[in-house]
Amino acid sequence: MQTPTYLSAELRLPTNWLDYTILGIYFVVVLGIGFAARRSVKTSLDFFLSGRSLPAWVTGLAFIAANLGATEILGMAANSAQYGVYTTHWYWIGAIPAMVFLGLVMMPFYYGSKVRSVPEFLLLRFDRAAHLLSSVLFAFAAILIAGVNLYALAIVVEALLGWPEWVAIVVAGFFVLAYITLGGLSSAIYNEVLQFFVILAALIPIAVLGLKKVGGWGGLSDSLTESRGADFMTSWGGTGIGSDNPLGANWLTIVLGLGFVLSFGYWTTNFAEVQRALSAKNLSAAQRTPLIAAFPKIFIVFLVMIPGLVAAVLVPKIGTPGSDLQYNDAIPYLMEQLLPNGVLGIAVTGLLAAFMAGMAANVSSFNTVFTTDIWAKYVVGGREDEYYVRFGRLITAIGVLASIGTAFLARSFSNIMAYLQTLFSFFNVPMFVVFIIGMFWKRASMKSGFWGLLAGTTAAMVNYFVLYKQDIVDIPSDQGANFVSAIAGFVAGAVVMVAVSLFTAPKPAEELQGLVYGTTSPGLAEPPAPGDEAWYRKPALLGWSAVVLAAACYIPFSF
């Protein structure tokens, strides 16, 4: 186990009135967006899904911003300082193909069925047991992941600005609570669009000045090749089966564990992301949402990877017992070393925006799932619409408080990305196998969804906590263990689903319309509206997908 997560006290930033003014303006704008969005909230559909009225460019930018939380900023920079250019796999292999698949194949099921959440789809496809289990697992995971963002925010603010940790937690939690409670999902999404540009404004100066500090890409590559070995600056070097590399994983576990199981499990079933696409104004806009997000995703890797690599050059022992700096310190260290006042204020604001975007995405998805999938269906059903809007606001406050409680679970991980990937292997991967089999196999029975989800989650946890942590199976790193856990969860879930389906009755064919590939939604029995045709009849959609996939396939092999 690595040393606990913290940021060095030596990273205190020389902030002045200009930096705090920029930060203050940002918080005022955030609350202003919340108040403005409040006027559009009249029904529960408005509060939880923005009335399904938003254009594709808004939902697309919100889709990518929702992912730009602790995972991207501290986590991926930490990954780069620890593992090198292998970090590119989390983007070009572990994100882009799944985002294209979500847009082309899965969004027609989600959007066409008119569900308000991802777990609700399992209620239509399987039964109440699968729906309830998936709702509870997702709500629990959302709070854990929101807690990661809040904890990362607290340790950054404490180290960089000198605020006590509890002050940072309360301030950030208050602002997220305020704008989501006021304007619901619309407020969260429009703030995420703002946060996307603020985050870019923060990361670009750090990457550019960092490269300049180490002599450009050539100087960076030469330094790390000499100190860490040639494979540290390549995407695929040393990934042959049986070979040794910094990541502790071979090409098979990267492609299957990360590129297929973890990636597709996260991007296609994580409601914190899918919720943004479900708020689009029509099916065409919903399908374009992840495709629009995929374009910046291709290039954002450089903005988070380069700071980690630069930190590995400037602090050769970073993350080791011989250094005061952990891998998570990479970006804060460069901020302290490189940025002048003013630019420093933008960078601090960008970090806060990133953490708040990640937290807000998970809190807004949590309040939707808890209200519509758990409370309204199993506790208090049949009430007037206004009741569920009020309850949604109440559960948002409870979710923020719970996130504060779970934030400190991240303490045992020096690399925040490792913690998040562990959560994804436990919760997202088993849900993905249930979705993919249920969507493409009509024979999958009603009971198979529950047992497949339970078996997949259990198998992933057993692999990680028993086989890996108890050293029964030798896996070189936490990330490698996450890949193997994901594969174990996927295989176990698939095997159990098939076995249960063979011994239990399938769902009646008439109840599968629009829920299984090859069937037609009853609502689309008439000719589809413009923009709602099948994806393979949309040349523009296919063109977008081809460009994104071509870039994602070509770039990795140039490193």
Long-range contacts (C-beta under 8 A, 24 or more apart in sequence): 1-412, 2-319, 2-413, 2-414, 2-415, 2-478, 3-321, 3-326, 3-414, 4-411, 4-412, 4-413, 4-414, 5-151, 5-155, 5-326, 5-328, 5-410, 5-411, 5-412, 5-413, 5-414, 5-416, 6-155, 6-159, 6-326, 7-155, 7-156, 7-158, 7-159, 7-160, 7-326, 7-328, 7-329, 7-332, 8-159, 8-324, 8-325, 8-326, 8-329, 8-333, 9-159, 10-324, 11-159, 11-160, 11-329, 11-332, 11-333, 11-335, 11-336, 12-159, 12-160, 12-161, 12-162, 12-336, 13-160, 13-161, 13-335, 13-336, 13-344, 13-348, 14-336, 14-341, 14-344, 15-160, 15-161, 15-341, 15-344, 15-345, 15-348, 16-341, 18-341, 18-342, 18-345, 19-341, 19-342, 19-344, 19-345, 19-348, 20-345, 21-345, 22-342, 22-345, 22-346, 22-349, 23-345, 23-348, 23-349, 23-352, 26-198, 26-349, 26-352, 26-353, 27-175, 29-194, 30-175, 30-179, 30-191, 30-194, 30-356, 31-175, 31-178, 31-179, 33-179, 33-183, 33-187, 33-190, 33-191, 33-194, 34-178, 34-179, 34-180, 34-181, 34-182, 34-183, 34-187, 34-191, 35-182, 35-183, 36-183, 37-179, 37-182, 37-183, 37-184, 37-186, 37-187, 37-190, 38-182, 38-183, 38-187, 40-183, 40-186, 41-183, 41-184, 41-186, 41-389, 43-385, 43-389, 44-371, 44-372, 44-385, 44-388, 44-389, 44-392, 45-116, 46-184, 46-186, 47-184, 47-185, 47-389, 47-392, 47-393, 48-116, 48-184, 48-185, 48-367, 48-368, 48-371, 48-372, 48-392, 49-116, 49-185, 49-275, 49-278, 49-279, 49-368, 50-184, 50-185, 50-186, 50-189, 50-279, 51-186, 51-279, 52-278, 52-279, 52-280, 52-281, 53-279, 53-281, 54-186, 54-189, 54-279, 54-280, 54-281, 54-285, 55-280, 55-281, 55-285, 56-280, 56-281, 56-284, 56-285, 56-286, 56-288, 56-289, 56-292, 57-292, 58-189, 58-190, 58-193, 59-189, 59-276, 59-277, 59-279, 59-280, 59-285, 59-286, 59-289, 59-292, 60-288, 60-289, 60-290, 60-291, 60-292, 60-293, 61-192, 61-193, 61-196, 61-292, 61-293, 62-188, 62-189, 62-190, 62-192, 62-193, 62-196, 62-276, 63-273, 63-276, 63-277, 63-289, 63-290, 63-292, 63-293, 64-196, 64-293, 64-296, 64-297, 64-300, 65-192, 65-193, 65-195, 65-196, 65-199, 65-357, 66-192, 66-272, 66-273, 66-276, 66-357, 66-358, 66-360, 66-361, 67-273, 67-297, 67-358, 67-361, 68-195, 68-196, 68-199, 68-300, 68-354, 68-357, 68-358, 69-148, 69-149, 69-152, 69-354, 69-355, 69-357, 69-358, 69-359, 69-361, 70-148, 70-149, 70-152, 70-153, 70-354, 70-355, 70-358, 70-416, 70-420, 71-358, 71-416, 71-417, 71-420, 72-300, 72-304, 72-354, 73-152, 73-199, 73-203, 73-304, 73-331, 73-351, 73-354, 73-355, 74-152, 74-156, 74-328, 74-330, 74-331, 74-416, 75-328, 75-415, 75-416, 75-417, 75-420, 76-301, 76-304, 76-305, 76-308, 76-417, 77-304, 77-305, 77-307, 77-308, 77-311, 77-327, 77-328, 77-330, 77-331, 78-308, 78-319, 78-326, 78-327, 78-328, 78-330, 78-414, 78-415, 78-416, 78-417, 79-308, 79-327, 79-415, 79-417, 79-479, 80-304, 80-305, 80-306, 80-307, 80-308, 80-309, 80-312, 80-330, 81-308, 81-309, 81-311, 81-312, 81-318, 81-319, 81-327, 81-330, 82-246, 82-308, 82-319, 82-327, 82-415, 83-232, 83-246, 83-247, 83-479, 84-224, 84-228, 84-231, 84-232, 84-233, 84-234, 84-246, 84-309, 84-312, 85-232, 85-233, 85-234, 85-235, 85-305, 85-309, 85-559, 86-235, 86-245, 86-246, 86-247, 87-301, 87-304, 87-305, 87-308, 88-235, 88-301, 88-305, 88-555, 88-556, 88-559, 89-235, 89-254, 89-258, 89-259, 89-556, 90-258, 90-301, 90-417, 91-297, 91-298, 91-300, 91-301, 91-552, 92-298, 92-301, 92-552, 92-553, 92-555, 92-556, 93-254, 93-255, 93-258, 93-259, 93-263, 93-552, 93-556, 94-258, 94-259, 94-262, 94-263, 95-263, 95-267, 95-294, 95-297, 96-294, 96-297, 96-298, 96-548, 96-549, 96-551, 96-552, 97-259, 97-263, 97-264, 97-549, 97-552, 98-263, 98-264, 98-266, 98-267, 98-268, 99-267, 99-290, 99-291, 99-293, 99-294, 99-297, 99-548, 100-290, 100-291, 100-294, 100-545, 100-548, 100-549, 101-264, 101-267, 101-268, 102-267, 102-268, 102-274, 102-277, 102-290, 103-277, 103-287, 103-288, 103-289, 103-290, 103-291, 103-535, 103-541, 103-545, 104-287, 104-535, 104-541, 104-545, 105-535, 106-268, 106-435, 106-439, 107-277, 107-283, 107-286, 107-287, 107-289, 107-290, 108-283, 108-287, 108-534, 108-535, 109-439, 109-514, 109-515, 110-274, 110-277, 110-278, 110-286, 111-277, 111-278, 111-280, 111-283, 111-286, 111-287, 112-283, 112-514, 112-521, 112-523, 112-524, 113-514, 113-515, 113-521, 114-523, 115-278, 116-278, 116-368, 116-372, 116-373, 117-271, 117-275, 117-365, 117-368, 117-369, 117-372, 117-373, 118-269, 118-270, 118-271, 118-274, 118-369, 118-431, 119-271, 119-369, 119-373, 120-372, 120-373, 121-435, 121-515, 122-434, 122-435, 122-438, 122-449, 123-373, 123-377, 124-515, 125-438, 125-439, 125-449, 125-507, 125-512, 125-515, 125-516, 126-434, 126-438, 126-444, 126-446, 126-447, 126-448, 126-449, 126-450, 126-507, 127-446, 127-447, 127-449, 127-450, 128-377, 129-447, 129-449, 129-450, 130-434, 130-446, 130-449, 130-450, 130-453, 131-373, 131-377, 132-374, 132-378, 133-450, 133-453, 133-454, 134-431, 134-434, 134-453, 135-369, 135-370, 135-373, 135-374, 136-374, 137-427, 137-431, 137-453, 137-457, 138-271, 138-365, 138-369, 138-427, 138-431, 139-366, 139-369, 139-370, 139-374, 140-427, 141-423, 141-426, 141-427, 141-428, 142-271, 142-272, 142-362, 142-363, 142-365, 142-366, 142-369, 142-399, 143-362, 143-366, 143-399, 143-402, 143-403, 143-406, 144-406, 144-409, 144-423, 145-272, 145-358, 145-362, 145-420, 145-423, 146-358, 146-359, 146-362, 146-363, 146-366, 146-399, 146-400, 146-403, 146-406, 147-402, 147-403, 147-404, 147-405, 147-406, 147-407, 147-408, 147-409, 147-410, 148-358, 148-407, 148-410, 148-416, 148-419, 148-420, 149-355, 149-356, 149-358, 149-359, 149-362, 150-355, 150-359, 150-403, 150-404, 150-407, 151-407, 151-408, 151-410, 151-411, 152-328, 152-355, 152-410, 152-416, 153-351, 153-352, 153-355, 153-356, 153-359, 154-407, 155-328, 156-332, 156-351, 156-355, 157-352, 159-332, 160-332, 160-335, 160-336, 160-348, 161-348, 169-404, 169-407, 172-352, 172-355, 172-356, 172-359, 173-400, 173-401, 173-403, 173-404, 175-356, 176-356, 176-359, 176-360, 176-363, 176-400, 177-363, 177-396, 177-397, 177-400, 179-360, 180-360, 180-363, 180-364, 180-367, 180-396, 181-393, 181-396, 181-397, 184-364, 184-392, 185-275, 185-279, 185-364, 185-368, 186-279, 188-360, 188-361, 188-364, 189-276, 189-279, 191-356, 191-357, 191-360, 192-276, 192-357, 192-360, 192-361, 194-353, 195-353, 195-354, 195-356, 195-357, 196-296, 196-357, 198-346, 198-349, 198-350, 198-353, 199-350, 199-353, 199-354, 199-357, 200-303, 200-350, 201-346, 201-350, 202-346, 202-347, 202-348, 202-349, 202-350, 202-351, 202-353, 202-354, 203-300, 203-303, 203-304, 203-307, 203-350, 204-303, 205-338, 205-339, 205-343, 205-346, 205-347, 206-303, 206-307, 206-331, 206-334, 206-335, 206-338, 206-339, 206-347, 207-302, 207-303, 207-306, 207-307, 209-334, 209-338, 209-339, 210-306, 210-307, 210-310, 210-311, 210-334, 210-338, 211-306, 211-310, 213-310, 213-314, 213-337, 213-338, 214-310, 214-313, 214-314, 220-306, 220-309, 220-310, 220-313, 223-313, 224-309, 224-312, 224-313, 227-312, 227-313, 227-316, 228-312, 233-559, 234-559, 235-556, 235-557, 235-559, 236-556, 236-557, 236-559, 247-477, 247-479, 247-480, 248-475, 248-476, 248-477, 248-479, 248-480, 249-476, 249-477, 249-479, 249-480, 249-483, 253-480, 253-483, 253-484, 253-487, 254-483, 256-483, 256-487, 257-482, 257-483, 257-484, 257-486, 257-487, 258-483, 258-486, 261-429, 261-432, 261-483, 261-486, 261-487, 261-489, 261-490, 262-421, 262-424, 262-425, 262-428, 262-429, 262-482, 262-483, 262-486, 264-432, 264-436, 265-424, 265-425, 265-428, 265-429, 265-430, 265-431, 265-432, 265-433, 265-486, 265-490, 266-424, 266-428, 268-432, 268-435, 268-436, 269-428, 269-431, 269-432, 269-435, 270-424, 270-428, 271-365, 271-368, 271-369, 272-361, 272-362, 272-364, 272-365, 273-361, 275-361, 275-364, 275-365, 275-368, 276-361, 282-529, 282-531, 282-532, 283-531, 283-532, 284-531, 284-532, 284-538, 284-541, 285-531, 287-535, 287-538, 287-541, 288-541, 288-544, 291-541, 291-544, 291-545, 291-548, 294-548, 294-552, 295-548, 298-548, 298-551, 298-552, 298-555, 307-331, 307-334, 310-334, 319-414, 326-414, 327-414, 327-415, 328-414, 328-415, 328-416, 359-403, 362-403, 363-396, 363-399, 363-400, 363-403, 364-396, 366-395, 366-399, 367-392, 367-395, 367-396, 367-399, 368-392, 370-395, 370-399, 371-395, 413-478, 415-478, 417-479, 418-478, 418-479, 418-482, 421-478, 421-479, 421-482, 422-464, 422-478, 422-482, 422-485, 424-482, 424-486, 425-460, 425-464, 425-482, 425-483, 425-485, 425-486, 425-489, 426-457, 426-460, 426-461, 426-464, 426-485, 426-489, 427-457, 429-456, 429-460, 429-485, 429-486, 429-489, 429-490, 429-493, 430-454, 430-455, 430-456, 430-457, 430-460, 430-489, 430-490, 430-493, 431-456, 432-490, 433-489, 433-490, 433-493, 433-494, 433-497, 434-493, 434-497, 437-494, 437-497, 437-498, 438-515, 438-516, 439-515, 439-516, 439-517, 440-516, 440-517, 441-501, 441-516, 442-506, 442-509, 442-512, 442-516, 442-518, 442-519, 443-501, 443-506, 444-497, 444-501, 444-506, 445-500, 445-501, 445-504, 445-505, 445-506, 445-507, 446-504, 446-505, 446-506, 446-507, 447-500, 447-504, 448-496, 448-497, 448-498, 448-500, 448-501, 448-504, 449-497, 451-496, 451-497, 451-500, 452-493, 452-494, 452-496, 452-497, 452-500, 453-493, 454-496, 455-492, 455-493, 455-495, 455-496, 456-489, 456-490, 456-492, 456-493, 456-494, 456-496, 457-489, 458-492, 459-488, 459-489, 459-491, 459-492, 459-493, 460-485, 460-486, 460-488, 460-489, 460-492, 461-485, 462-488, 463-488, 463-489
